[in-house]
Amino acid sequence: MPRGPNGEKRLGDVIGAAIMVAKIATGEMDDDVPNESRRRGGLSGGKGRAQKMESEQRVAVARKAADVRWKLKP
C-alpha cells in the first residue's frame, strides 16, 4: 500500500490520478492554484487570531509554545 509524505497509508487510485493528469494536461484544472490559496490563508490566519485574542491570552499561548520548544531540546 502506498505511503504519503508523513507515512500515512493511502489507497492507490490509479484511475483517479490518471483523470487528474489528463485534466491538468488539457487545461481544465490548474495544478498550482490550490497550494497558493492555502498558503495565503495560512499566512493571514495567525495575524487574525492574534488580533482577536486579549493580551493575557497571547502571553499564555506564547509561554506554552516556549515550554514545548524547550522540552524538545536535549
Secondary structure by P-SEA (a helix, b strand, c coil): cccccccccccccaaaaaaaaaaaaaccccccaaaaaaaaaaaaaaaaaaaaccaaaaaaaaaaaaaaaaaacc
